[in-house]
């Protein structure tokens, strides 16, 4: 799994590539923790290149959401493949996240 | 048919006595397969081979093309992460809370942080309808709830296939049917393959996409629940109808009795 960090319109964009599973999730958690620790106000996680995600992936996003909410940060999950989105639906967590189908929409939702 | 497990010419002998005697069958991916048969027919031994707890005397067991019958311990450890198992008596640790029980495979087999594990435990408990029970101990919950905890633990690692050993054993008929419904729901929702060992006919026909009927260590019949219900095979009919007399003898033959006396 690869994690690419960039800044677009003062938004932290975290692009994830590859499978998000029990072995790779801790790396993403570390990357997201670093952003939360410095209280990044706007974060978009781009998931276009994630083909598979298990329970550890969704738990990592829940933890990131908990942390960003504590300092009123905004977190948007963008461009999820249907298989990845269904994991959120099964866990009944699609309602608590801000989800977006495109980067332009994600930037708008995060308030860029 | 896309088989996640393919069993070929499986033979298992204990002290020269064949408990499995040439089993050939496939477990279809994403479906619920029920293994049925009377006591001593070899169904528990068959299940133990599927999960790699027994080495066959001969034959092959292919899981996604890999022969687990000839795999070493390291290889088997890797494969077992794709397997979830719900044991007959739930097999919960009584000294641990519900949440800690579900967390066991996550703590043992993943590098995940404790905070991630806690969230996964909550998600799994919600999937089996036990949100809010994570701090309870096994002695504080009912038998049906214990089975749900066992199921949450079985799916903790997002397995490709879940094995259930007599999931309704020791439960009243209503609770047993609730567990069946849960197996059905989770198998469909999570797109999992399920293998259920049971001798409870109602339960088998309620959940099975495929039924494998074992008798004397061989596959007697394989088919959909409806095909098995309409089977004309005399053994299958006697088993379904639960008659004491029929082609399956009520008593062992006197030769077997005499042989047993002379051999001892």
Interface residues (C-beta under 8 A of the other chain):
Chain A: X22 X23 X25 X26 X29 X54 X55 X56 X58 X59 X60 X62 X63 X90 X91 X92 X93
Chain B: X109 X110 X111 X112 X113 X115 X116 X117 X119 X120 X123 X124 X126 X127 X156 X157 X158 X189 X190
